[in-house]
């Protein structure tokens, strides 16, 4: 009997998850709540409020759902995983205790300190007066973060005092990010290339997916305000010793600290790293698949993604990992679960956004998509919907992602940009430099 799987969410990450589940040899029956026009190509979209946990539980029971994969941070932070667990439903995603790593940046710093994991020095503030007083004592540039989850936009790297004061007041006085910004962190600025690592764990065993790199700034050359991500590529080639250093200095101690604190963690833990001259340091945690990193990491999997998620949710990840055969000669030696991913292929996603993003933008603009949609290039829907006439229109800041795959990064980029150049809607913007850092 085919497994019945529900994916929670409506963005590009969820479309990428659905797309990967759909190619499973198990031929699962897929649902997406609430989904988007892209997920509807392979799944049945469910018109429910994902924050109505009682309705979600009722749906899972009525449809005999075998596995729930929770995409966005909000339902995780609010405890959707706990609600489903109580009803005996298998969940790929942590409960509220584990999701606090993303929902409370000050708490995540405490976990890192207890685990002895390197991260930037910081101070926390809940009043602008105290924050501005401390600002006069720090070395610029300085990083200021909303403590809560702000959809990737609650971070500012400020090169001068004026920028820092504006952001501090926007968080603490103007409440630009609502409750997420009522407390802020002021951190030292770290320097080096960034790296995203996705850890799949059932709380005991774990594996690492291919490392990726996100491009967060809106403008080419990494200028302008932070966004949820304007593109990504994978895998990122690292010095051989760096793979083991990330595992031993970051991953192992963090997972051990969670167990020490009796915080159950099942699902994926996203670690954002800065590769500094003194070694890798943690920038942030996300307690779910990253967006747009998921769009390039999942297509590189050599294993059945559905079975990976189901084994994780049922506490049998060890059995699953024992079945992985390591075949690529180029795969790193000190990267647990390296055989789960292909290291011979590359993937790139370039995000097509609405003009004005990450600020105000216009919705409802008609979208024309290219015909090409094959093994080496495809479109991921993020902020799209259907109008009353059934036509595809824009419905978000990040509208879609053009994904390219190939044996080299150049070929993958060429496929992605060819698709995006053939995509049309009024106000379409995208960066032309996604993946350049991977060619150095």
C-alpha positions as a Markdown table, in Angstrom:
| # | Residue | x | y | z |
|---|---|---|---|---|
| 1 | Unk | 0.0 | 0.0 | 0.0 |
| 2 | Unk | 1.3 | 3.5 | -0.9 |
| 3 | Unk | 2.3 | 5.7 | 1.9 |
| 4 | Unk | 0.1 | 8.8 | 2.4 |
| 5 | Unk | 2.2 | 11.9 | 3.1 |
| 6 | Unk | 1.2 | 15.4 | 4.0 |
| 7 | Unk | 3.6 | 18.3 | 3.5 |
| 8 | Unk | 2.7 | 21.5 | 5.4 |
| 9 | Unk | 3.4 | 24.8 | 3.7 |
| 10 | Unk | 2.9 | 26.8 | 0.5 |
| 11 | Unk | 6.3 | 28.1 | -0.7 |
| 12 | Unk | 9.2 | 27.1 | -2.8 |
| 13 | Unk | 10.6 | 24.8 | -0.2 |
| 14 | Unk | 7.4 | 22.8 | 0.0 |
| 15 | Unk | 7.2 | 22.5 | -3.8 |
| 16 | Unk | 10.8 | 21.2 | -3.8 |
| 17 | Unk | 9.9 | 18.7 | -1.1 |
| 18 | Unk | 6.8 | 17.5 | -3.0 |
| 19 | Unk | 8.8 | 17.2 | -6.2 |
| 20 | Unk | 11.4 | 15.0 | -4.5 |
| 21 | Unk | 8.8 | 12.8 | -2.8 |
| 22 | Unk | 7.0 | 12.3 | -6.1 |
| 23 | Unk | 9.9 | 10.5 | -7.7 |
| 24 | Unk | 10.0 | 7.9 | -4.9 |
| 25 | Unk | 9.7 | 4.3 | -6.1 |
| 26 | Unk | 7.1 | 3.8 | -3.4 |
| 27 | Unk | 4.7 | 5.9 | -5.4 |
| 28 | Unk | 3.3 | 7.8 | -2.4 |
| 29 | Unk | -0.1 | 9.6 | -2.3 |
| 30 | Unk | 0.8 | 13.2 | -1.6 |
| 31 | Unk | -1.1 | 16.1 | 0.0 |
| 32 | Unk | 0.1 | 19.7 | 0.5 |
| 33 | Unk | -1.5 | 22.1 | 3.0 |
| 34 | Unk | -2.2 | 24.6 | 1.7 |
| 35 | Unk | 0.1 | 24.2 | -1.2 |
| 36 | Unk | 0.5 | 26.3 | -4.4 |
| 37 | Unk | 0.0 | 25.7 | -8.1 |
| 38 | Unk | 3.4 | 24.0 | -8.3 |
| 39 | Unk | 2.6 | 21.4 | -5.6 |
| 40 | Unk | -0.7 | 20.7 | -7.3 |
| 41 | Unk | 1.2 | 19.2 | -10.2 |
| 42 | Unk | 2.1 | 16.2 | -8.0 |
| 43 | Unk | -0.1 | 16.4 | -4.9 |
| 44 | Unk | -3.6 | 17.3 | -3.8 |
| 45 | Unk | -3.7 | 20.7 | -2.2 |
| 46 | Unk | -5.6 | 21.0 | 1.0 |
| 47 | Unk | -7.5 | 24.2 | 1.7 |
| 48 | Unk | -7.0 | 24.5 | 5.4 |
| 49 | Unk | -5.3 | 27.0 | 7.7 |
| 50 | Unk | -2.0 | 25.4 | 8.6 |
| 51 | Unk | -2.0 | 27.2 | 12.0 |
| 52 | Unk | -5.3 | 25.5 | 12.9 |
| 53 | Unk | -3.7 | 22.4 | 14.5 |
| 54 | Unk | -7.0 | 20.7 | 15.4 |
| 55 | Unk | -8.1 | 20.9 | 11.7 |
| 56 | Unk | -4.7 | 19.5 | 10.6 |
| 57 | Unk | -4.9 | 16.6 | 13.1 |
| 58 | Unk | -8.5 | 15.9 | 11.9 |
| 59 | Unk | -7.4 | 15.9 | 8.3 |
| 60 | Unk | -4.5 | 13.5 | 9.1 |
| 61 | Unk | -6.9 | 11.1 | 10.8 |
| 62 | Unk | -9.5 | 11.2 | 8.1 |
| 63 | Unk | -7.0 | 10.6 | 5.4 |
| 64 | Unk | -4.9 | 8.0 | 7.3 |
| 65 | Unk | -1.8 | 10.1 | 6.8 |
| 66 | Unk | 1.4 | 8.0 | 7.4 |
| 67 | Unk | 3.8 | 10.9 | 7.6 |
| 68 | Unk | 3.7 | 14.7 | 8.0 |
| 69 | Unk | 6.6 | 16.9 | 6.9 |
| 70 | Unk | 6.4 | 20.4 | 8.3 |
| 71 | Unk | 8.0 | 23.0 | 6.1 |
| 72 | Unk | 7.7 | 26.5 | 7.6 |
| 73 | Unk | 9.0 | 27.7 | 10.9 |
| 74 | Unk | 5.8 | 29.2 | 12.4 |
| 75 | Unk | 3.9 | 25.9 | 12.9 |
| 76 | Unk | 7.0 | 24.3 | 14.2 |
| 77 | Unk | 7.6 | 27.1 | 16.7 |
| 78 | Unk | 4.0 | 27.0 | 17.8 |
| 79 | Unk | 4.1 | 23.3 | 18.5 |
| 80 | Unk | 2.4 | 21.6 | 15.5 |
| 81 | Unk | 4.8 | 18.6 | 15.9 |
| 82 | Unk | 3.8 | 18.1 | 19.5 |
| 83 | Unk | 0.1 | 18.1 | 18.6 |
| 84 | Unk | 0.6 | 15.5 | 15.9 |
| 85 | Unk | 2.8 | 13.3 | 18.1 |
| 86 | Unk | 0.1 | 13.3 | 20.8 |
| 87 | Unk | -2.2 | 11.8 | 18.3 |
| 88 | Unk | 0.2 | 9.1 | 17.2 |
| 89 | Unk | 1.0 | 10.7 | 13.8 |
| 90 | Unk | 4.6 | 10.3 | 12.5 |
| 91 | Unk | 6.2 | 13.8 | 12.1 |
| 92 | Unk | 9.3 | 14.9 | 10.3 |
| 93 | Unk | 10.0 | 18.1 | 12.3 |
| 94 | Unk | 10.8 | 18.9 | 15.9 |
| 95 | Unk | 8.4 | 19.9 | 18.7 |
| 96 | Unk | 8.2 | 23.3 | 20.2 |
| 97 | Unk | 11.2 | 22.7 | 22.5 |
| 98 | Unk | 13.5 | 21.8 | 19.5 |
| 99 | Unk | 12.0 | 24.6 | 17.3 |
| 100 | Unk | 13.0 | 27.1 | 20.0 |
| 101 | Unk | 16.5 | 27.0 | 18.4 |
| 102 | Unk | 15.1 | 29.0 | 15.6 |
| 103 | Unk | 12.3 | 30.8 | 17.4 |
| 104 | Unk | 14.6 | 32.3 | 20.1 |
| 105 | Unk | 18.1 | 33.3 | 19.0 |
| 106 | Unk | 19.2 | 34.2 | 22.5 |
| 107 | Unk | 18.3 | 30.6 | 23.5 |
| 108 | Unk | 20.3 | 29.2 | 20.6 |
| 109 | Unk | 23.3 | 31.2 | 21.7 |
| 110 | Unk | 23.0 | 29.7 | 25.2 |
| 111 | Unk | 22.9 | 26.2 | 23.7 |
| 112 | Unk | 26.0 | 27.0 | 21.6 |
| 113 | Unk | 27.8 | 28.3 | 24.7 |
| 114 | Unk | 27.0 | 25.2 | 26.7 |
| 115 | Unk | 28.1 | 23.0 | 23.9 |
| 116 | Unk | 31.3 | 24.8 | 23.4 |
| 117 | Unk | 30.5 | 25.6 | 19.8 |
| 118 | Unk | 32.2 | 28.7 | 18.3 |
| 119 | Unk | 29.9 | 31.6 | 17.5 |
| 120 | Unk | 30.0 | 35.4 | 17.4 |
| 121 | Unk | 30.1 | 37.3 | 20.8 |
| 122 | Unk | 26.9 | 39.1 | 21.5 |
| 123 | Unk | 24.7 | 41.1 | 23.9 |
| 124 | Unk | 20.9 | 41.0 | 24.1 |
| 125 | Unk | 18.6 | 44.0 | 24.5 |
| 126 | Unk | 14.9 | 44.7 | 24.9 |
| 127 | Unk | 15.1 | 48.6 | 25.1 |
| 128 | Unk | 16.5 | 50.9 | 22.4 |
| 129 | Unk | 18.0 | 53.1 | 25.0 |
| 130 | Unk | 20.2 | 50.4 | 26.4 |
| 131 | Unk | 21.0 | 49.0 | 22.9 |
| 132 | Unk | 22.1 | 52.5 | 21.6 |
| 133 | Unk | 24.2 | 53.0 | 24.6 |
| 134 | Unk | 26.0 | 49.7 | 24.0 |
| 135 | Unk | 26.3 | 50.5 | 20.3 |
| 136 | Unk | 28.7 | 53.4 | 21.1 |
| 137 | Unk | 31.1 | 50.8 | 22.6 |
| 138 | Unk | 31.3 | 48.2 | 19.8 |
| 139 | Unk | 33.5 | 47.9 | 16.8 |
| 140 | Unk | 31.8 | 48.4 | 13.4 |
| 141 | Unk | 30.5 | 46.8 | 11.4 |
| 142 | Unk | 28.0 | 45.2 | 13.7 |
| 143 | Unk | 25.3 | 42.6 | 13.2 |
| 144 | Unk | 21.9 | 43.2 | 14.7 |
| 145 | Unk | 19.3 | 40.4 | 14.8 |
| 146 | Unk | 15.7 | 40.2 | 15.9 |
| 147 | Unk | 15.6 | 37.4 | 18.5 |
| 148 | Unk | 12.5 | 35.8 | 17.0 |
| 149 | Unk | 11.9 | 34.2 | 13.6 |
| 150 | Unk | 11.4 | 37.0 | 11.0 |
| 151 | Unk | 11.3 | 35.0 | 7.8 |
| 152 | Unk | 15.0 | 35.6 | 7.1 |
| 153 | Unk | 14.6 | 39.4 | 7.1 |
| 154 | Unk | 15.3 | 40.2 | 10.8 |
| 155 | Unk | 19.1 | 40.6 | 10.4 |
| 156 | Unk | 21.1 | 43.7 | 9.4 |
| 157 | Unk | 24.8 | 44.0 | 8.9 |
| 158 | Unk | 25.4 | 47.7 | 9.8 |
| 159 | Unk | 28.6 | 49.4 | 8.6 |
| 160 | Unk | 28.0 | 52.6 | 10.4 |
| 161 | Unk | 26.2 | 53.9 | 13.5 |
| 162 | Unk | 23.3 | 55.5 | 11.6 |
| 163 | Unk | 22.3 | 52.2 | 9.9 |
| 164 | Unk | 22.5 | 50.4 | 13.3 |
| 165 | Unk | 20.4 | 53.0 | 15.1 |
| 166 | Unk | 17.7 | 52.8 | 12.3 |
| 167 | Unk | 17.5 | 49.1 | 12.6 |
| 168 | Unk | 17.5 | 49.0 | 16.4 |
| 169 | Unk | 14.6 | 51.5 | 16.5 |
| 170 | Unk | 12.7 | 49.7 | 13.7 |
| 171 | Unk | 12.8 | 46.5 | 15.9 |
| 172 | Unk | 12.3 | 47.8 | 19.4 |
| 173 | Unk | 10.4 | 51.0 | 18.9 |
| 174 | Unk | 8.5 | 50.6 | 15.6 |
| 175 | Unk | 8.0 | 46.9 | 16.0 |
| 176 | Unk | 8.7 | 46.2 | 12.3 |
| 177 | Unk | 8.9 | 42.5 | 13.0 |
| 178 | Unk | 6.2 | 42.3 | 15.6 |
| 179 | Unk | 6.9 | 40.1 | 18.6 |
| 180 | Unk | 9.9 | 38.6 | 16.8 |
| 181 | Unk | 11.8 | 41.9 | 17.2 |
| 182 | Unk | 10.9 | 42.9 | 20.7 |
| 183 | Unk | 14.3 | 41.6 | 21.8 |
| 184 | Unk | 17.5 | 41.9 | 19.7 |
| 185 | Unk | 21.0 | 40.6 | 19.6 |
| 186 | Unk | 24.0 | 42.8 | 18.9 |
| 187 | Unk | 26.8 | 40.6 | 17.6 |
| 188 | Unk | 30.3 | 41.0 | 16.4 |
| 189 | Unk | 30.6 | 40.8 | 12.7 |
| 190 | Unk | 32.3 | 37.6 | 11.4 |
| 191 | Unk | 34.1 | 37.5 | 8.1 |
| 192 | Unk | 34.5 | 34.7 | 5.5 |
| 193 | Unk | 32.3 | 32.7 | 3.1 |
| 194 | Unk | 29.0 | 31.4 | 4.4 |
| 195 | Unk | 27.9 | 27.8 | 4.3 |
| 196 | Unk | 24.5 | 26.1 | 4.9 |
| 197 | Unk | 24.5 | 22.5 | 6.3 |
| 198 | Unk | 21.4 | 20.4 | 6.7 |
| 199 | Unk | 21.5 | 17.8 | 9.4 |
| 200 | Unk | 18.9 | 15.0 | 9.2 |
| 201 | Unk | 18.5 | 13.4 | 12.6 |
| 202 | Unk | 16.1 | 11.3 | 14.7 |
| 203 | Unk | 17.7 | 12.5 | 17.9 |
| 204 | Unk | 20.2 | 9.8 | 18.1 |
| 205 | Unk | 21.7 | 9.2 | 14.6 |
| 206 | Unk | 22.2 | 11.7 | 11.9 |
| 207 | Unk | 23.5 | 12.3 | 8.4 |
| 208 | Unk | 24.6 | 15.5 | 6.6 |
| 209 | Unk | 23.3 | 16.4 | 3.2 |
| 210 | Unk | 25.4 | 18.1 | 0.6 |
| 211 | Unk | 26.5 | 21.6 | 1.8 |
| 212 | Unk | 25.1 | 24.6 | 0.0 |
| 213 | Unk | 25.5 | 28.3 | -0.2 |
| 214 | Unk | 22.7 | 30.9 | -0.1 |
| 215 | Unk | 22.8 | 34.4 | -1.5 |
| 216 | Unk | 20.7 | 36.5 | 0.9 |
| 217 | Unk | 21.1 | 40.1 | -0.2 |
| 218 | Unk | 18.7 | 41.5 | -2.8 |
| 219 | Unk | 21.4 | 43.0 | -5.0 |
| 220 | Unk | 24.2 | 41.6 | -7.1 |
| 221 | Unk | 27.6 | 41.6 | -5.4 |
| 222 | Unk | 25.8 | 41.0 | -2.1 |
| 223 | Unk | 24.5 | 44.5 | -1.6 |
| 224 | Unk | 21.2 | 45.8 | -0.3 |
| 225 | Unk | 18.9 | 44.5 | 2.4 |
| 226 | Unk | 18.6 | 40.8 | 3.5 |
| 227 | Unk | 15.9 | 38.7 | 1.9 |
| 228 | Unk | 14.7 | 35.1 | 2.5 |
| 229 | Unk | 17.3 | 34.1 | -0.2 |
| 230 | Unk | 17.8 | 35.1 | -3.8 |
| 231 | Unk | 19.5 | 31.9 | -4.9 |
| 232 | Unk | 21.7 | 29.0 | -3.9 |
| 233 | Unk | 24.0 | 26.3 | -5.2 |
| 234 | Unk | 25.2 | 22.9 | -4.1 |
| 235 | Unk | 27.4 | 21.2 | -3.3 |
| 236 | Unk | 30.0 | 23.6 | -2.1 |
| 237 | Unk | 33.6 | 22.3 | -2.4 |
| 238 | Unk | 35.5 | 22.6 | 0.8 |
| 239 | Unk | 39.1 | 21.9 | 1.9 |
| 240 | Unk | 39.2 | 18.2 | 2.9 |
| 241 | Unk | 39.9 | 18.9 | 6.6 |
| 242 | Unk | 36.9 | 21.3 | 6.8 |
| 243 | Unk | 34.4 | 18.5 | 6.4 |
| 244 | Unk | 35.6 | 16.8 | 9.5 |
| 245 | Unk | 36.0 | 20.1 | 11.4 |
| 246 | Unk | 32.3 | 21.0 | 10.8 |
| 247 | Unk | 31.2 | 17.6 | 12.1 |
| 248 | Unk | 33.4 | 17.4 | 15.2 |
| 249 | Unk | 33.3 | 21.1 | 16.2 |
| 250 | Unk | 29.7 | 22.0 | 15.3 |
| 251 | Unk | 27.4 | 19.1 | 14.6 |
| 252 | Unk | 28.4 | 16.5 | 17.2 |
| 253 | Unk | 28.5 | 18.9 | 20.2 |
| 254 | Unk | 25.2 | 20.6 | 19.3 |
| 255 | Unk | 23.3 | 17.3 | 19.0 |
| 256 | Unk | 24.9 | 16.1 | 22.2 |
| 257 | Unk | 23.8 | 19.3 | 24.0 |
| 258 | Unk | 20.3 | 18.8 | 22.9 |
| 259 | Unk | 20.3 | 15.3 | 24.3 |
| 260 | Unk | 21.8 | 16.6 | 27.5 |
| 261 | Unk | 19.0 | 19.1 | 27.9 |
| 262 | Unk | 16.4 | 16.4 | 27.2 |
| 263 | Unk | 15.3 | 18.2 | 24.1 |
| 264 | Unk | 13.9 | 15.7 | 21.6 |
| 265 | Unk | 14.8 | 16.6 | 18.1 |
| 266 | Unk | 13.5 | 14.8 | 15.0 |
| 267 | Unk | 13.7 | 16.2 | 11.5 |
| 268 | Unk | 16.2 | 18.5 | 9.9 |
| 269 | Unk | 18.4 | 21.0 | 11.7 |
| 270 | Unk | 19.8 | 23.8 | 9.4 |
| 271 | Unk | 23.1 | 25.3 | 10.5 |
| 272 | Unk | 24.2 | 28.5 | 9.0 |
| 273 | Unk | 28.0 | 28.8 | 9.2 |
| 274 | Unk | 30.7 | 31.4 | 8.6 |
| 275 | Unk | 34.0 | 29.9 | 7.5 |
| 276 | Unk | 36.3 | 32.3 | 9.3 |
| 277 | Unk | 40.1 | 32.2 | 9.4 |
| 278 | Unk | 39.9 | 30.6 | 12.8 |
| 279 | Unk | 37.5 | 27.9 | 11.6 |
| 280 | Unk | 33.7 | 27.4 | 11.2 |
| 281 | Unk | 31.4 | 29.5 | 13.5 |
| 282 | Unk | 27.6 | 29.2 | 13.8 |
| 283 | Unk | 25.6 | 32.2 | 12.5 |
| 284 | Unk | 22.1 | 30.8 | 13.0 |
| 285 | Unk | 19.9 | 27.7 | 13.3 |
| 286 | Unk | 16.8 | 26.9 | 11.4 |
| 287 | Unk | 14.7 | 24.0 | 12.5 |
| 288 | Unk | 13.5 | 23.1 | 9.1 |
| 289 | Unk | 14.7 | 22.8 | 5.5 |
| 290 | Unk | 16.1 | 26.1 | 4.2 |
| 291 | Unk | 14.6 | 28.0 | 1.4 |
| 292 | Unk | 16.1 | 28.2 | -1.2 |
| 293 | Unk | 18.7 | 25.7 | -0.2 |
| 294 | Unk | 16.2 | 22.8 | -0.3 |
| 295 | Unk | 15.7 | 23.5 | -4.0 |
| 296 | Unk | 19.4 | 22.5 | -4.8 |
| 297 | Unk | 20.2 | 20.0 | -2.0 |
| 298 | Unk | 17.3 | 17.6 | -2.6 |
| 299 | Unk | 17.9 | 17.1 | -6.3 |
| 300 | Unk | 21.4 | 15.8 | -5.5 |
| 301 | Unk | 20.1 | 13.0 | -3.3 |
| 302 | Unk | 21.0 | 9.5 | -4.4 |
| 303 | Unk | 18.6 | 7.9 | -1.9 |
| 304 | Unk | 14.8 | 7.7 | -1.6 |
| 305 | Unk | 13.9 | 11.0 | 0.1 |
| 306 | Unk | 10.5 | 9.6 | 1.3 |
| 307 | Unk | 12.2 | 6.6 | 3.0 |
| 308 | Unk | 14.8 | 9.0 | 4.6 |
| 309 | Unk | 12.1 | 11.1 | 6.1 |
| 310 | Unk | 9.9 | 8.2 | 7.2 |
| 311 | Unk | 12.9 | 6.4 | 8.8 |
| 312 | Unk | 13.8 | 9.6 | 10.7 |
| 313 | Unk | 10.2 | 10.2 | 11.9 |
| 314 | Unk | 9.9 | 6.6 | 13.2 |
| 315 | Unk | 13.3 | 6.6 | 14.9 |
| 316 | Unk | 14.9 | 4.2 | 12.5 |
| 317 | Unk | 17.4 | 6.4 | 10.8 |
| 318 | Unk | 20.3 | 4.1 | 11.7 |
| 319 | Unk | 18.8 | 1.3 | 9.7 |
| 320 | Unk | 18.3 | 3.6 | 6.7 |
| 321 | Unk | 21.9 | 4.9 | 6.9 |
| 322 | Unk | 23.3 | 1.3 | 6.9 |
| 323 | Unk | 21.7 | 0.8 | 3.5 |
| 324 | Unk | 23.5 | 3.7 | 1.8 |
| 325 | Unk | 26.3 | 2.6 | -0.6 |
| 326 | Unk | 29.1 | 5.1 | -1.0 |
| 327 | Unk | 30.0 | 5.1 | -4.7 |
| 328 | Unk | 31.3 | 8.6 | -5.7 |
| 329 | Unk | 35.1 | 8.7 | -5.5 |
| 330 | Unk | 35.0 | 12.5 | -4.9 |
| 331 | Unk | 32.8 | 12.4 | -1.8 |
| 332 | Unk | 34.4 | 13.6 | 1.4 |
| 333 | Unk | 35.6 | 11.1 | 3.9 |
| 334 | Unk | 34.6 | 12.9 | 7.1 |
| 335 | Unk | 31.0 | 13.8 | 6.2 |
| 336 | Unk | 28.5 | 11.4 | 7.9 |
| 337 | Unk | 26.0 | 10.3 | 5.4 |
| 338 | Unk | 28.1 | 11.5 | 2.4 |
| 339 | Unk | 26.8 | 8.6 | 0.3 |
| 340 | Unk | 23.3 | 10.0 | 0.5 |
| 341 | Unk | 24.2 | 12.7 | -2.0 |
| 342 | Unk | 25.8 | 12.9 | -5.4 |
| 343 | Unk | 29.0 | 14.9 | -5.4 |
| 344 | Unk | 29.5 | 14.6 | -9.1 |
| 345 | Unk | 26.5 | 16.8 | -10.1 |
| 346 | Unk | 25.8 | 20.5 | -9.3 |
| 347 | Unk | 22.5 | 22.3 | -8.8 |
| 348 | Unk | 21.7 | 26.0 | -8.9 |
| 349 | Unk | 18.5 | 27.9 | -8.1 |
| 350 | Unk | 17.9 | 31.5 | -9.1 |
| 351 | Unk | 15.0 | 33.2 | -7.5 |
| 352 | Unk | 12.7 | 35.4 | -9.5 |
| 353 | Unk | 11.2 | 38.0 | -7.3 |
| 354 | Unk | 8.7 | 40.9 | -7.5 |
| 355 | Unk | 10.1 | 44.4 | -7.9 |
| 356 | Unk | 10.1 | 46.0 | -4.5 |
| 357 | Unk | 10.9 | 42.9 | -2.5 |
| 358 | Unk | 11.8 | 42.6 | 0.3 |
| 359 | Unk | 9.7 | 45.7 | 0.8 |
| 360 | Unk | 6.3 | 46.5 | -0.7 |
| 361 | Unk | 5.4 | 44.8 | -4.0 |
| 362 | Unk | 2.4 | 44.2 | -6.2 |
| 363 | Unk | 0.6 | 40.9 | -6.4 |
| 364 | Unk | -1.7 | 39.5 | -9.1 |
| 365 | Unk | 0.6 | 40.0 | -12.1 |
| 366 | Unk | 0.2 | 37.3 | -14.9 |
| 367 | Unk | 3.1 | 34.9 | -15.2 |
| 368 | Unk | 4.4 | 33.2 | -18.4 |
| 369 | Unk | 6.5 | 30.2 | -17.7 |
| 370 | Unk | 9.0 | 28.5 | -20.2 |
| 371 | Unk | 8.1 | 25.3 | -21.8 |
| 372 | Unk | 11.4 | 23.6 | -20.8 |
| 373 | Unk | 10.9 | 21.5 | -17.7 |
| 374 | Unk | 13.0 | 18.4 | -17.7 |
| 375 | Unk | 15.8 | 16.5 | -15.9 |
| 376 | Unk | 18.3 | 19.4 | -16.1 |
| 377 | Unk | 16.0 | 22.4 | -15.5 |
| 378 | Unk | 12.7 | 23.1 | -13.9 |
| 379 | Unk | 10.6 | 25.8 | -12.2 |
| 380 | Unk | 9.8 | 25.8 | -8.5 |
| 381 | Unk | 6.7 | 27.8 | -7.5 |
| 382 | Unk | 7.0 | 29.9 | -4.4 |
| 383 | Unk | 4.7 | 33.0 | -4.4 |
| 384 | Unk | 2.2 | 32.0 | -7.1 |
| 385 | Unk | -1.5 | 31.5 | -7.2 |
| 386 | Unk | -4.4 | 31.1 | -9.7 |
| 387 | Unk | -6.7 | 34.1 | -10.3 |
| 388 | Unk | -10.5 | 33.8 | -10.6 |
| 389 | Unk | -10.0 | 32.8 | -14.3 |
| 390 | Unk | -7.5 | 30.0 | -13.5 |
| 391 | Unk | -4.5 | 31.9 | -14.8 |
| 392 | Unk | -1.1 | 31.8 | -13.0 |
| 393 | Unk | -0.3 | 35.1 | -11.2 |
| 394 | Unk | 2.2 | 36.4 | -8.7 |
| 395 | Unk | 1.3 | 36.1 | -5.0 |
| 396 | Unk | 4.5 | 36.9 | -3.1 |
| 397 | Unk | 7.9 | 38.6 | -3.0 |
| 398 | Unk | 9.8 | 35.6 | -4.0 |
| 399 | Unk | 7.7 | 34.3 | -6.9 |
| 400 | Unk | 9.5 | 31.3 | -8.3 |
| 401 | Unk | 12.9 | 29.6 | -8.6 |
| 402 | Unk | 14.6 | 28.5 | -11.7 |
| 403 | Unk | 16.6 | 25.3 | -11.0 |
| 404 | Unk | 19.4 | 24.0 | -13.2 |
| 405 | Unk | 21.4 | 20.8 | -12.8 |
| 406 | Unk | 24.5 | 19.6 | -14.5 |
| 407 | Unk | 27.9 | 17.9 | -14.2 |
| 408 | Unk | 29.5 | 21.4 | -13.7 |
| 409 | Unk | 28.4 | 24.5 | -11.9 |
| 410 | Unk | 28.6 | 26.4 | -15.2 |
| 411 | Unk | 26.2 | 24.0 | -16.9 |
| 412 | Unk | 23.8 | 24.1 | -14.0 |
| 413 | Unk | 23.8 | 27.9 | -14.0 |
| 414 | Unk | 23.4 | 28.1 | -17.7 |
| 415 | Unk | 20.2 | 25.9 | -17.5 |
| 416 | Unk | 18.8 | 27.9 | -14.6 |
| 417 | Unk | 19.3 | 31.3 | -16.2 |
| 418 | Unk | 18.0 | 30.1 | -19.6 |
| 419 | Unk | 14.8 | 29.2 | -17.9 |
| 420 | Unk | 14.6 | 32.4 | -16.0 |
| 421 | Unk | 15.3 | 34.5 | -19.1 |
| 422 | Unk | 12.3 | 32.8 | -20.7 |
| 423 | Unk | 10.0 | 33.5 | -17.7 |
| 424 | Unk | 8.0 | 36.7 | -17.8 |
| 425 | Unk | 5.9 | 38.8 | -15.4 |
| 426 | Unk | 5.8 | 42.5 | -14.9 |
| 427 | Unk | 8.3 | 43.6 | -12.3 |
| 428 | Unk | 10.4 | 40.4 | -12.5 |
| 429 | Unk | 13.8 | 40.9 | -10.8 |
| 430 | Unk | 16.7 | 38.4 | -10.2 |
| 431 | Unk | 20.4 | 38.4 | -9.5 |
| 432 | Unk | 22.8 | 37.6 | -12.3 |
| 433 | Unk | 25.6 | 36.4 | -10.0 |
| 434 | Unk | 24.2 | 33.4 | -8.2 |
| 435 | Unk | 26.9 | 30.7 | -7.9 |
| 436 | Unk | 29.9 | 32.9 | -8.7 |
| 437 | Unk | 31.5 | 32.2 | -5.3 |
| 438 | Unk | 31.4 | 28.5 | -6.2 |
| 439 | Unk | 33.6 | 29.1 | -9.2 |
| 440 | Unk | 36.5 | 30.6 | -7.3 |
